[in-house]
């Protein structure tokens, strides 16, 4: 024990007393520990960088999928595909297949089904920016309707991407080589109809190098860069070496097959040098849904080990030599190491962890004058490059996302409703909110085909009274000139617009709303000065022009929808009059049959019976002939009475709906030994004649179907009376049928009775639900609004 010596002296004494062997052992351990710490630090930094880069690749893929879906939702695309699909309706299956075979065999020129409007739209969409090599649209048979590049064949139905997309799935293919020798990536999405089922396919093909340009531009020092690799070992993105024959060693692939983030030090076949390699999976490719050629993608961040560990190796060699030379000054050396080495390394480790967590703004300020300072400066340069790269990417992604969000909001709003005023106000709210504008309004003609404009939708309080002259010296405002002349978009300043001078605003954008080659209205967006993050109004003209075309389609669709509503109301009115006339004619014919023909037959039967009674006994043949004639008259009378019942049972007019249904069910089904159970819920009351007749006809048709087709042994009928509606339900235990096939509106040869029930229910604003499957019976549920009389 040396109680009177200081700790420093004890350390020096113990170090010198231990001798050279413990010193060397300690130095070796220190060397190994410091190298391992730095190696792990650099590996984890690379690992975090690989993870961040993989997330960015996911964002790029998701962005391209979103763009494809947005384009597939455009009304022009959907309407063109629907129109192409409907063109096959008039053809038989043999004609369609013959036409497809003919198109498949034709040489590659212009498609017979080419849609020029769609082609122009695809060219305009490509002009907005994007890494598209090809955009193609097909109909439900795979026929190409529009394409940026001429396809190799018109009919795409044999391709995997078309078959997958027509089943409602997203398709992303494997990286392949184009005819121009460039790697491309193909994705396809379904174009859906109003009921959500695929009606066609949209396919996009991207240049891989352009799509994943940020990976190519990521460099670390002299030998460090990023790779994108699939699970087969093929290099998808390799900076400076585009050869697709390069592959990754199988042993390295087995290391990353666990789909976790990590790093290793290994030797690569194509670099022939040991390197530090950080890897991270691209999660979009890990979902196992058959995309990407059933392969997984990984991001590799690599740098030659000689470059990555050069500063630490040089520093630690110097430390080892200095330690051996200065054995007697071991304690001083420990102090210097603590101050000059361990502290900078700790700061370096802390800084690297912060960078790995995404804090690219911090910088490492070390003035050690050695390799650690060089390493710190290298890492600072790397952080500057990463920050500049990510800042540029974030700005581009933010700008593109804002544009896509605006277009997506307009498209989604347009397909959610066809009420013109509601749609336009919602669109204005979306546009102003997304672009950061305060005031916007839409002008439409007061009358169809007119030139006088008025405000139909307004966001803010700046919409001018367009029926008041506020224009230039010729008495017309700029909005009216653009609407009348079909001119393009324009910026109107306060110098040229007295109304702007009155409101104190500096300028507003005047955007024509175009649909089917004509101007249907005007969109105005006002801006006094740039507010917050809102871009200058002049820079938004291309985006606002695109939005104007979308809104123009919305206006056109809404006008067509209103016209359709008027025609539907007229059709319903005429149908109701026809049904009413039919019922009146049924009553008249039934009454004439009862009062005329039936009574005449009765009188004839009585006359035959009287004639038979007075015949002499010896006239047997004549008596038999009169008997047969009387039987024929009785049969005719029975059929006449059945026809009267079918036309209009008097019990419906005399006693009401419940007795009429109970009587008709017994009269029709009892001869077939079909058990019938009728239950009534609620307080019964009489309806208006047209409602009562409609319900009886629905019951009559349902019971007739049971008698003719169901082969049932038991049926249950329920009538539920409520203050404002009545519900009729019929359920049988018969053989059933496929309801979807029977109610198919395109099949005009089957299910006419059920379709007639549906028309009657629709006419009175009710609901109809038919549930049936083969061998499971049938249930018909009808609800009609009704009032007491």
BELRAMO-V960362 format. One record per residue. N is the residue number from 0. RES is the residue in one small letter. PSI is psi as a letter, one per 20 degrees, with the letter a starting at -180 (none if undefined). OMEGA is omega in radians with two decimals (999 if undefined). BURIAL is 1 if it has 24 or more other ideal C-beta (glycine too) atoms within 12 Angstrom, else 0. Layout:
((N	RES	PSI	OMEGA	BURIAL) (N	RES	PSI	OMEGA	BURIAL))
//
This chain:
((0	x	q	3.11	0) (1	x	m	-3.00	0) (2	x	i	-3.05	0) (3	x	i	-3.13	0) (4	x	q	3.11	0) (5	x	r	-3.14	0) (6	x	h	3.14	0) (7	x	g	-3.14	0) (8	x	h	3.08	0) (9	x	h	-3.14	0) (10	x	g	3.14	0) (11	x	g	-3.12	1) (12	x	g	-3.13	0) (13	x	h	-3.13	0) (14	x	g	-3.13	1) (15	x	h	-3.12	0) (16	x	h	-3.13	0) (17	x	h	3.08	0) (18	x	a	-3.01	0) (19	x	h	-3.08	0) (20	x	g	3.07	0) (21	x	h	3.13	0) (22	x	g	-3.13	1) (23	x	h	3.10	0) (24	x	g	3.12	0) (25	x	g	3.12	1) (26	x	h	3.12	1) (27	x	g	3.12	0) (28	x	g	3.12	0) (29	x	g	3.12	1) (30	x	g	-3.12	1) (31	x	g	-3.11	0) (32	x	g	-3.12	0) (33	x	g	3.13	1) (34	x	g	-3.14	1) (35	x	g	3.12	0) (36	x	g	-3.13	1) (37	x	h	3.11	1) (38	x	g	3.13	1) (39	x	h	3.13	1) (40	x	g	-3.14	1) (41	x	g	3.12	1) (42	x	g	3.14	1) (43	x	h	3.09	1) (44	x	g	3.08	1) (45	x	h	-3.14	1) (46	x	g	3.12	1) (47	x	h	3.10	1) (48	x	g	3.09	1) (49	x	h	3.14	1) (50	x	g	3.14	1) (51	x	h	3.13	1) (52	x	h	3.09	1) (53	x	h	3.08	1) (54	x	h	-3.14	1) (55	x	h	3.07	1) (56	x	g	3.07	1) (57	x	g	-3.12	1) (58	x	h	3.13	1) (59	x	g	-3.14	1) (60	x	g	-3.14	1) (61	x	h	3.11	1) (62	x	g	-3.14	1) (63	x	h	3.08	1) (64	x	g	3.12	1) (65	x	g	3.12	1) (66	x	g	3.13	1) (67	x	g	3.13	1) (68	x	h	3.12	1) (69	x	g	3.12	1) (70	x	h	3.12	1) (71	x	h	3.14	1) (72	x	i	-3.09	1) (73	x	p	-3.14	1) (74	x	h	3.13	1) (75	x	g	3.14	1) (76	x	g	-3.08	1) (77	x	g	-3.12	1) (78	x	h	3.13	1) (79	x	h	3.13	1) (80	x	g	3.10	1) (81	x	g	3.13	1) (82	x	g	3.10	1) (83	x	g	3.14	1) (84	x	g	-3.12	1) (85	x	h	-3.13	0) (86	x	h	3.13	0) (87	x	i	-3.01	1) (88	x	h	-3.09	0) (89	x	i	-3.09	0) (90	x	q	3.02	0) (91	x	r	3.13	0) (92	x	h	3.14	0) (93	x	h	3.12	0) (94	x	g	3.13	0) (95	x	g	-3.11	1) (96	x	h	3.09	0) (97	x	g	3.13	0) (98	x	g	3.13	1) (99	x	g	3.12	1) (100	x	h	3.12	0) (101	x	g	3.14	0) (102	x	h	-3.13	1) (103	x	h	-3.06	1) (104	x	i	-3.10	0) (105	x	q	3.09	0) (106	x	r	-3.06	0) (107	x	o	3.03	0) (108	x	c	3.04	0) (109	x	p	-3.06	0) (110	x	p	3.07	1) (111	x	h	-3.13	0) (112	x	j	-3.04	1) (113	x	p	3.12	1) (114	x	o	-3.06	1) (115	x	h	3.12	0) (116	x	g	3.11	1) (117	x	g	-3.14	1) (118	x	g	3.10	1) (119	x	h	3.13	0) (120	x	g	3.12	1) (121	x	h	3.10	1) (122	x	g	3.10	0) (123	x	h	-3.14	1) (124	x	h	3.09	1) (125	x	h	3.13	1) (126	x	i	3.10	0) (127	x	i	-3.13	1) (128	x	q	3.14	0) (129	x	q	-3.07	1) (130	x	l	-3.04	1) (131	x	p	2.96	1) (132	x	h	-3.08	1) (133	x	p	2.93	1) (134	x	p	-3.10	1) (135	x	q	3.07	1) (136	x	p	3.11	1) (137	x	r	3.06	1) (138	x	a	-3.04	1) (139	x	i	3.09	1) (140	x	j	3.11	1) (141	x	j	-3.14	1) (142	x	p	-3.12	1) (143	x	p	3.11	1) (144	x	h	-3.13	1) (145	x	q	-3.08	1) (146	x	q	3.06	1) (147	x	h	3.11	1) (148	x	q	3.13	1) (149	x	p	3.11	0) (150	x	q	3.12	1) (151	x	h	3.10	0) (152	x	q	-3.14	1) (153	x	h	-2.98	1) (154	x	p	-3.07	1) (155	x	j	-3.00	1) (156	x	i	3.14	1) (157	x	i	-3.11	0) (158	x	q	-3.13	1) (159	x	g	-3.08	1) (160	x	h	3.14	1) (161	x	g	-3.13	1) (162	x	g	3.14	0) (163	x	g	-3.09	1) (164	x	h	3.14	1) (165	x	i	3.00	1) (166	x	j	3.09	0) (167	x	j	-3.06	0) (168	x	q	2.94	0) (169	x	p	3.11	1) (170	x	p	3.02	1) (171	x	o	-3.04	1) (172	x	a	3.06	1) (173	x	q	3.07	1) (174	x	p	-3.11	1) (175	x	r	-3.10	1) (176	x	p	3.12	0) (177	x	r	3.11	0) (178	x	h	3.11	0) (179	x	j	3.10	0) (180	x	j	-3.14	0) (181	x	q	3.12	0) (182	x	p	-3.12	1) (183	x	q	3.11	1) (184	x	p	-3.07	1) (185	x	p	2.99	1) (186	x	q	-3.11	1) (187	x	q	3.11	1) (188	x	q	3.11	1) (189	x	q	2.95	1) (190	x	o	-2.98	1) (191	x	q	3.05	1) (192	x	a	-3.09	1) (193	x	h	3.14	0) (194	x	j	3.07	0) (195	x	i	-3.12	0) (196	x	q	-3.13	0) (197	x	p	3.07	1) (198	x	i	-3.13	1) (199	x	a	-3.07	1) (200	x	q	3.00	1) (201	x	p	-3.12	1) (202	x	p	3.08	1) (203	x	p	3.08	1) (204	x	p	-3.05	1) (205	x	q	2.93	1) (206	x	p	-3.08	1) (207	x	g	-3.10	1) (208	x	h	3.11	1) (209	x	h	-3.09	1) (210	x	g	-3.10	1) (211	x	l	3.13	1) (212	x	h	3.13	1) (213	x	h	3.12	1) (214	x	g	3.11	1) (215	x	h	-3.05	1) (216	x	i	-3.12	1) (217	x	o	-3.13	1) (218	x	q	3.12	1) (219	x	o	3.14	1) (220	x	b	-3.08	1) (221	x	h	-3.04	0) (222	x	i	-3.06	1) (223	x	p	3.07	1) (224	x	r	-3.11	1) (225	x	q	3.04	1) (226	x	q	2.96	1) (227	x	p	-2.96	1) (228	x	q	3.05	1) (229	x	r	-3.01	1) (230	x	i	3.05	1) (231	x	i	3.14	0) (232	x	j	3.14	1) (233	x	p	3.11	1) (234	x	o	3.13	1) (235	x	g	3.11	1) (236	x	o	3.11	1) (237	x	o	-3.08	1) (238	x	p	3.04	1) (239	x	i	-3.10	0) (240	x	n	-3.03	0) (241	x	j	-3.08	0) (242	x	p	-3.12	0) (243	x	i	-3.12	1) (244	x	i	3.14	0) (245	x	p	-3.13	1) (246	x	r	3.14	0) (247	x	q	-3.12	1) (248	x	q	-3.12	1) (249	x	h	3.14	0) (250	x	h	3.10	0) (251	x	h	3.09	1) (252	x	h	3.10	1) (253	x	h	3.13	0) (254	x	h	-3.07	0) (255	x	j	-3.06	1) (256	x	i	3.14	0) (257	x	i	3.09	0) (258	x	k	3.05	0) (259	x	r	3.06	0) (260	x	p	3.13	1) (261	x	a	3.10	1) (262	x	q	3.12	1) (263	x	r	2.95	1) (264	x	o	-3.03	1) (265	x	r	3.12	1) (266	x	p	-3.14	0) (267	x	q	-3.10	1) (268	x	g	-3.01	0) (269	x	i	3.07	1) (270	x	i	3.12	1) (271	x	k	3.11	0) (272	x	q	3.07	0) (273	x	q	-3.07	0) (274	x	q	2.95	1) (275	x	p	-3.02	1) (276	x	o	3.01	1) (277	x	q	-3.07	1) (278	x	q	3.11	1) (279	x	p	3.13	1) (280	x	q	2.98	1) (281	x	o	-2.95	1) (282	x	h	-3.13	1) (283	x	h	-3.10	1) (284	x	i	-3.06	1) (285	x	j	-2.98	1) (286	x	i	3.03	0) (287	x	k	-3.11	0) (288	x	j	3.10	0) (289	x	i	3.12	0) (290	x	r	3.13	1) (291	x	k	3.14	1) (292	x	k	-3.09	1) (293	x	k	3.08	0) (294	x	q	3.06	1) (295	x	q	3.14	1) (296	x	q	3.11	1) (297	x	q	3.01	1) (298	x	p	3.06	1) (299	x	p	2.97	1) (300	x	o	-3.03	1) (301	x	q	3.05	1) (302	x	p	3.13	1) (303	x	p	-3.13	1) (304	x	h	-3.14	1) (305	x	h	3.12	0) (306	x	h	-3.08	1) (307	x	h	-3.06	1) (308	x	j	-3.10	1) (309	x	g	-3.13	1) (310	x	g	-3.11	1) (311	x	h	-3.14	1) (312	x	g	-3.13	0) (313	x	g	-3.13	0) (314	x	g	-3.08	1) (315	x	h	3.04	1) (316	x	g	3.10	0) (317	x	g	3.14	1) (318	x	g	3.14	1) (319	x	g	3.12	1) (320	x	g	3.13	0) (321	x	h	3.13	1) (322	x	g	3.13	1) (323	x	h	-3.10	0) (324	x	h	-3.04	0) (325	x	m	3.14	0) (326	x	g	-3.07	1) (327	x	i	-3.13	0) (328	x	k	-3.07	0) (329	x	h	-3.13	1) (330	x	g	3.10	1) (331	x	h	3.12	0) (332	x	h	3.10	1) (333	x	g	3.12	1) (334	x	g	-3.14	0) (335	x	h	3.11	0) (336	x	g	-3.13	1) (337	x	h	-3.08	0) (338	x	h	-2.99	0) (339	x	h	-3.06	1) (340	x	g	-3.04	1) (341	x	g	-3.14	1) (342	x	g	3.08	0) (343	x	h	3.12	1) (344	x	h	3.11	1) (345	x	g	3.09	0) (346	x	h	3.09	1) (347	x	g	3.12	1) (348	x	g	3.13	1) (349	x	g	3.14	0) (350	x	g	-3.12	1) (351	x	h	3.10	1) (352	x	g	3.11	0) (353	x	g	3.10	0) (354	x	g	3.12	1) (355	x	h	3.12	1) (356	x	j	3.06	0) (357	x	j	3.13	0) (358	x	n	-3.09	0) (359	x	i	-3.11	1) (360	x	i	-3.10	0) (361	x	q	3.12	1) (362	x	q	-3.10	0) (363	x	o	-3.12	1) (364	x	n	3.13	0) (365	x	p	-3.14	1) (366	x	l	-3.13	0) (367	x	i	3.13	1) (368	x	j	-3.11	0) (369	x	b	-3.08	1) (370	x	h	3.11	1) (371	x	g	3.08	1) (372	x	g	3.08	1) (373	x	g	3.13	1) (374	x	g	3.11	1) (375	x	g	3.12	1) (376	x	h	3.09	1) (377	x	g	3.12	1) (378	x	h	3.09	1) (379	x	g	3.08	1) (380	x	g	3.11	0) (381	x	g	3.12	1) (382	x	h	3.10	1) (383	x	g	3.14	0) (384	x	g	3.13	1) (385	x	g	-3.13	1) (386	x	g	3.11	0) (387	x	g	-3.13	0) (388	x	g	-3.10	1) (389	x	h	3.10	1) (390	x	g	3.10	0) (391	x	g	3.12	0) (392	x	g	-3.14	1) (393	x	g	3.12	0) (394	x	g	3.13	0) (395	x	g	3.14	0) (396	x	g	3.14	0) (397	x	g	-3.13	0) (398	x	g	-3.13	0) (399	x	h	3.14	1) (400	x	g	3.14	0) (401	x	g	3.12	1) (402	x	g	3.14	1) (403	x	h	3.13	1) (404	x	h	3.12	1) (405	x	g	-3.14	1) (406	x	h	3.14	1) (407	x	g	3.14	1) (408	x	g	3.13	1) (409	x	g	-3.12	1) (410	x	g	-3.13	1) (411	x	g	3.12	1) (412	x	h	-3.08	1) (413	x	h	-3.13	1) (414	x	i	-3.11	1) (415	x	h	-3.07	0) (416	x	q	3.07	0) (417	x	j	3.03	1) (418	x	o	-2.93	0) (419	x	g	-3.06	1) (420	x	g	3.14	0) (421	x	g	-3.12	0) (422	x	g	-3.09	1) (423	x	g	3.09	1) (424	x	h	3.11	1) (425	x	g	3.10	1) (426	x	g	3.12	1) (427	x	g	3.10	1) (428	x	g	-3.13	1) (429	x	g	-3.09	1) (430	x	g	-3.11	1) (431	x	h	3.13	1) (432	x	g	-3.08	0) (433	x	h	-3.08	1) (434	x	i	3.10	1) (435	x	k	3.12	0) (436	x	q	-3.08	1) (437	x	h	-2.99	1) (438	x	p	3.07	1) (439	x	q	3.10	1) (440	x	q	-3.10	1) (441	x	p	3.14	1) (442	x	p	3.07	1) (443	x	q	3.09	1) (444	x	q	3.10	1) (445	x	h	-3.13	0) (446	x	q	3.12	0) (447	x	p	-3.14	0) (448	x	i	-3.14	0) (449	x	r	-3.14	0) (450	x	i	3.12	1) (451	x	p	-3.04	0) (452	x	q	3.02	1) (453	x	r	-3.07	1) (454	x	p	3.11	1) (455	x	i	3.11	1) (456	x	q	-3.02	1) (457	x	p	3.00	1) (458	x	o	-3.03	1) (459	x	a	-3.06	1) (460	x	k	-3.05	0) (461	x	i	-3.08	1) (462	x	p	-3.09	1) (463	x	q	3.01	1) (464	x	n	-2.98	0) (465	x	i	3.06	1) (466	x	j	3.09	0) (467	x	p	-3.10	0) (468	x	o	3.10	0) (469	x	j	-3.00	1) (470	x	b	-3.13	1) (471	x	a	-3.07	0) (472	x	h	-3.13	0) (473	x	j	3.04	0) (474	x	j	3.14	0) (475	x	p	3.10	0) (476	x	r	-3.07	1) (477	x	h	3.12	1) (478	x	g	-3.13	1) (479	x	h	3.11	1) (480	x	g	3.13	1) (481	x	h	3.14	1) (482	x	g	-3.09	1) (483	x	h	-3.04	0) (484	x	i	-3.12	0) (485	x	k	-3.12	0) (486	x	r	3.12	0) (487	x	a	-3.12	0) (488	x	q	-3.10	1) (489	x	q	3.01	1) (490	x	p	3.14	1) (491	x	p	-3.12	1) (492	x	r	-3.13	0) (493	x	h	3.14	0) (494	x	h	-3.08	0) (495	x	j	-3.08	1) (496	x	o	3.12	1) (497	x	h	-3.14	0) (498	x	h	3.08	1) (499	x	h	3.10	1) (500	x	h	3.13	0) (501	x	h	-3.08	0) (502	x	i	-3.12	0) (503	x	j	3.12	0) (504	x	q	-3.06	1) (505	x	h	-3.10	0) (506	x	r	3.00	1) (507	x	q	3.11	1) (508	x	p	3.14	1) (509	x	o	-3.01	1) (510	x	p	3.09	1) (511	x	q	3.05	1) (512	x	o	-3.02	1) (513	x	q	3.06	1) (514	x	p	3.12	1) (515	x	l	3.04	0) (516	x	j	3.12	0) (517	x	q	3.14	0) (518	x	p	-3.10	1) (519	x	i	-3.13	1) (520	x	a	-3.09	1) (521	x	p	2.99	1) (522	x	p	3.09	1) (523	x	p	3.06	1) (524	x	p	-3.06	1) (525	x	q	3.11	1) (526	x	p	3.11	1) (527	x	g	3.08	0) (528	x	r	-3.12	0) (529	x	p	-3.08	0) (530	x	p	3.06	0) (531	x	c	-3.13	0) (532	x	j	-3.10	0) (533	x	p	3.12	1) (534	x	r	3.10	1) (535	x	q	-3.07	0) (536	x	h	-3.11	1) (537	x	h	-3.10	0) (538	x	i	-3.08	0) (539	x	i	-3.07	1) (540	x	g	3.12	1) (541	x	g	-3.13	0) (542	x	g	3.14	1) (543	x	h	3.08	1) (544	x	g	3.08	1) (545	x	g	3.10	1) (546	x	h	3.12	1) (547	x	h	3.09	1) (548	x	h	3.11	1) (549	x	g	-3.13	1) (550	x	h	3.09	1) (551	x	g	3.07	1) (552	x	h	3.11	1) (553	x	g	-3.14	1) (554	x	g	-3.14	1) (555	x	g	3.14	1) (556	x	g	-3.12	1) (557	x	h	3.11	1) (558	x	g	3.10	1) (559	x	h	-3.14	0) (560	x	g	3.12	0) (561	x	h	3.10	0) (562	x	g	3.10	0) (563	x	h	3.13	0) (564	x	g	3.12	0) (565	x	g	3.14	0) (566	x	h	3.12	0) (567	x	h	3.10	0) (568	x	g	3.10	0) (569	x	g	3.12	0) (570	x	g	3.14	0) (571	x	g	3.13	0) (572	x	g	-3.14	0) (573	x	h	3.13	0) (574	x	h	3.12	0) (575	x	h	3.12	1) (576	x	h	3.12	0) (577	x	g	-3.13	0) (578	x	g	3.12	1) (579	x	g	3.12	0) (580	x	h	3.10	0) (581	x	g	-3.13	0) (582	x	g	3.10	1) (583	x	g	3.13	0) (584	x	h	3.07	0) (585	x	g	3.12	1) (586	x	g	-3.08	1) (587	x	g	-3.12	0) (588	x	g	3.13	0) (589	x	g	-3.13	1) (590	x	g	-3.13	0) (591	x	h	3.10	0) (592	x	g	-3.11	1) (593	x	g	-3.04	1) (594	x	h	-3.06	0) (595	x	f	-2.99	0) (596	x	g	-3.11	0) (597	x	g	-3.14	1) (598	x	h	3.10	0) (599	x	g	3.09	0) (600	x	g	3.12	1) (601	x	g	3.12	0) (602	x	h	3.13	0) (603	x	g	3.13	0) (604	x	g	3.13	1) (605	x	h	3.13	0) (606	x	h	3.12	0) (607	x	g	3.10	1) (608	x	h	3.11	0) (609	x	g	3.13	0) (610	x	h	3.13	0) (611	x	h	-3.08	1) (612	x	h	-3.05	0) (613	x	j	3.14	0) (614	x	q	3.06	0) (615	x	q	-3.08	0) (616	x	h	-3.06	0) (617	x	i	-3.08	0) (618	x	m	-3.08	0) (619	x	g	-3.11	0) (620	x	g	-3.14	0) (621	x	h	3.13	0) (622	x	g	3.11	0) (623	x	h	3.12	0) (624	x	g	3.08	0) (625	x	h	3.12	1) (626	x	g	3.12	0) (627	x	h	3.11	0) (628	x	h	3.13	0) (629	x	g	3.11	1) (630	x	g	3.11	0) (631	x	g	3.10	0) (632	x	h	3.11	1) (633	x	g	3.11	0) (634	x	g	3.12	0) (635	x	h	3.12	0) (636	x	g	3.12	1) (637	x	g	3.12	0) (638	x	h	3.10	0) (639	x	g	3.11	1) (640	x	h	3.09	1) (641	x	h	3.11	0) (642	x	h	3.11	0) (643	x	g	3.12	1) (644	x	g	-3.14	1) (645	x	h	-3.11	0) (646	x	g	-3.09	1) (647	x	n	3.11	1) (648	x	p	-3.10	1) (649	x	h	-3.11	0) (650	x	h	3.12	0) (651	x	g	-3.14	1) (652	x	h	-3.02	0) (653	x	g	-3.00	0) (654	x	i	3.10	0) (655	x	a	-2.96	1) (656	x	g	-3.04	1) (657	x	g	3.09	1) (658	x	h	-3.12	1) (659	x	g	-3.14	1) (660	x	g	3.14	1) (661	x	g	3.14	1) (662	x	g	-3.06	1) (663	x	h	3.14	1) (664	x	g	3.12	1) (665	x	g	-3.12	1) (666	x	h	-3.05	1) (667	x	g	-2.94	1) (668	x	h	-3.13	1) (669	x	g	3.12	0) (670	x	h	3.12	0) (671	x	j	3.13	0) (672	x	k	3.07	0) (673	x	o	-3.14	1) (674	x	p	-3.09	0) (675	x	p	3.09	1) (676	x	p	-3.12	0) (677	x	p	3.11	1) (678	x	p	-3.13	0) (679	x	p	3.14	0) (680	x	p	3.14	0) (681	x	r	-3.12	0) (682	x	o	-3.11	0) (683	x	q	3.07	0) (684	x	r	-3.14	0) (685	x	q	3.11	1) (686	x	r	2.91	1) (687	x	q	-3.02	0) (688	x	h	-3.07	0) (689	x	h	3.09	1) (690	x	g	-3.13	1) (691	x	g	3.12	1) (692	x	g	3.14	1) (693	x	g	3.13	1) (694	x	h	3.13	1) (695	x	g	3.14	1) (696	x	h	3.09	1) (697	x	g	3.11	1) (698	x	g	-3.12	1) (699	x	g	-3.14	1) (700	x	h	3.14	1) (701	x	g	-3.14	1) (702	x	h	3.11	1) (703	x	h	3.10	1) (704	x	h	3.10	1) (705	x	g	-3.10	1) (706	x	h	-3.03	1) (707	x	h	-2.90	0) (708	x	h	-2.90	0) (709	x	h	-3.02	1) (710	x	l	-3.07	0) (711	x	q	3.04	1) (712	x	i	-3.09	0) (713	x	p	3.04	0) (714	x	q	3.08	1) (715	x	p	3.13	1) (716	x	p	3.09	1) (717	x	p	3.01	1) (718	x	p	3.14	1) (719	x	p	-3.14	1) (720	x	p	3.05	1) (721	x	r	-3.09	0) (722	x	h	-3.03	0) (723	x	j	-3.13	0) (724	x	r	3.07	1) (725	x	q	-3.10	1) (726	x	p	3.08	1) (727	x	p	3.11	1) (728	x	p	3.08	1) (729	x	p	-3.13	1) (730	x	p	3.14	1) (731	x	r	3.13	1) (732	x	k	-3.06	0) (733	x	a	-3.02	1) (734	x	i	3.11	0) (735	x	a	3.13	1) (736	x	r	3.10	1) (737	x	o	-3.02	0) (738	x	h	-3.09	1) (739	x	g	3.14	0) (740	x	g	-3.10	0) (741	x	h	-3.10	1) (742	x	j	-3.14	1) (743	x	o	-3.08	0) (744	x	i	-3.13	0) (745	x	i	3.14	0) (746	x	o	-3.06	0) (747	x	j	-3.09	0) (748	x	i	-3.07	0) (749	x	q	3.00	0) (750	x	k	-3.11	1) (751	x	h	3.13	0) (752	x	g	3.12	1) (753	x	h	3.11	1) (754	x	h	3.05	1) (755	x	h	3.06	1) (756	x	g	-3.13	1) (757	x	h	3.12	1) (758	x	g	3.13	1) (759	x	g	3.14	1) (760	x	g	3.14	1) (761	x	h	-3.10	0) (762	x	h	-3.10	1) (763	x	j	3.05	1) (764	x	k	-3.13	0) (765	x	a	3.12	1) (766	x	q	-3.13	0) (767	x	p	3.08	1) (768	x	o	3.12	0) (769	x	o	3.12	1) (770	x	p	-3.13	0) (771	x	q	3.01	1) (772	x	q	-3.12	0) (773	x	p	3.09	0) (774	x	j	-3.08	0) (775	x	j	3.12	0) (776	x	a	-3.06	1) (777	x	q	3.03	1) (778	x	p	3.10	1) (779	x	p	-3.11	1) (780	x	p	-3.12	1) (781	x	p	3.07	1) (782	x	p	3.14	1) (783	x	q	3.01	1) (784	x	p	-3.08	0) (785	x	q	3.11	1) (786	x	q	3.06	0) (787	x	q	3.00	0) (788	x	none	999	0))
//
